[in-house]
Amino acid sequence: MIKTLEKIFVTQPMLPNLETIQEHLKEIWSSKWLTNMGSKHNELENKLKDVLKVPNVSLFNNGTIALLVAIKALDLPYGSEVITTPFTFAATPHCISWNGLKPVFCDIEPETMTIDADKIESLITPNTSAILGVHVYGFPCDVERIEKIAKKYNLKVIYDAAHAFTTEINGRGIGTFGDITMFSFHATKLYNTIEGGCLTFNDPNLVKKIYNLRNFGIQSEELVEEVGINGKLNEIQAAVGLENLKLYKKEQEKREIVKQFYNENLSKIKGIRLPKMPDNTTDSYQYYPIVIEEDYPLTRNELYEKFKERNILTRKYFYPACTDYECYKNDLAVKLADLSVVNDLKHKVLCLPFYGSLKQEELEAILEVF
Ligand SMILES: *Cc1c(COP(=O)(O)O)cnc(C)c1O
């Protein structure tokens, strides 16, 4: 029997207790320091170093501006090519394009759905300047192989870790791989500052560069050295970030229970594939993606519609692929590229509702749809 339930969303934002935010607001109001690297902002930056296990953190007003600045900070030659994945959110290739660079789309690996390290080398030309990988759904890119390729061809490496908050490989923070890594703290991400994000990096020489690029390139009252942007996170959002730092572990624990429920029940269903996290890698619990294979009775789109009829919202993440966008699809390189895995998986993936407060009866209702 199908029960009628309230709408089940694909995610719900983590929200701190309102009273704790009111306390922060009182402090902000009396200090009259609202933005521009205030005390809450700096406290959050320091705390995130421990949480993400990285030596340097630069906070931003959103992940997209952070990624724009990451690419800018590496001084890649204007018009050069950056090899990236089309199996991601629009922000990833757009940040390459906004820097006056050319995104070159590489196919993905079928299990982790991240950029396929085996296919990167064939795309390298004398104009290639960097590789931009995405730890999609929190699955890590093959960071070791990518590092080797980058060394061999003298390329920079940037990672979009918007889905990979607190992910670790062999106990090492995912934000320590490559030259610069971006995290997003948007409301739909596991950890949020409403809107926000950060960059993490190992090279201490990048600290000042990124600090300046984030603040219009202003070095001092009378010295503007670079073409910067406004990437500053304000004190109110930093306060939300400080309070949410107290909550994210509990949320991840609750999502682990949801994940186990899904794993146990869905692994028994023929035609439903559950992509596996590599060994020695911790889950960020950002998404719960499944792959609807050809031997399942319904297509992904049919299953999506069936969920929708029952008031359950799932997401066809990532459909369309970035290579299907109007602004990229007519590029000759896109037309000629081997994107066979992307073009297969984009019709088969579905992200199920995934958040800590999902109730048992809601989980049962989701399971009944299969
Ligand atoms: C959310 C997201 C971004 C953009 O982050 P914002 O903070 O929303 O600007 C970039 N890349 C990926 C893969 C994302 O999911």
The ligand as an SDF file (V2000), in Angstrom:
LIG
                    3D

 15 15  0  0  0  0  0  0  0  0999 V2000
   27.9440   23.6990   -5.6960 C   0  0  0  0  0  0  0  0  0  0  0  0
   29.0170   23.4660   -6.6600 C   0  0  0  0  0  0  0  0  0  0  0  0
   29.8690   24.4930   -7.1110 C   0  0  0  0  0  0  0  0  0  0  0  0
   29.5940   25.9450   -6.8690 C   0  0  0  0  0  0  0  0  0  0  0  0
   29.5860   26.3500   -5.5750 O   0  0  0  0  0  0  0  0  0  0  0  0
   28.7640   27.6440   -5.1350 P   0  0  0  0  0  0  0  0  0  0  0  0
   29.1950   27.7830   -3.7050 O   0  0  0  0  0  0  0  0  0  0  0  0
   27.3040   27.3340   -5.2710 O   0  0  0  0  0  0  0  0  0  0  0  0
   29.1930   28.7750   -5.9720 O   0  0  0  0  0  0  0  0  0  0  0  0
   30.9370   24.1710   -7.9290 C   0  0  0  0  0  0  0  0  0  0  0  0
   31.1640   22.9060   -8.3120 N   0  0  0  0  0  0  0  0  0  0  0  0
   30.3680   21.8990   -7.9320 C   0  0  0  0  0  0  0  0  0  0  0  0
   30.6830   20.5160   -8.3890 C   0  0  0  0  0  0  0  0  0  0  0  0
   29.2450   22.1460   -7.1220 C   0  0  0  0  0  0  0  0  0  0  0  0
   28.4270   21.1390   -6.7930 O   0  0  0  0  0  0  0  0  0  0  0  0
  1  2  1  0
  2  3  1  0
  2 14  2  0
  3  4  1  0
  3 10  2  0
  4  5  1  0
  5  6  1  0
  6  7  2  0
  6  8  1  0
  6  9  1  0
 10 11  1  0
 11 12  2  0
 12 13  1  0
 12 14  1  0
 14 15  1  0
M  END
$$$$
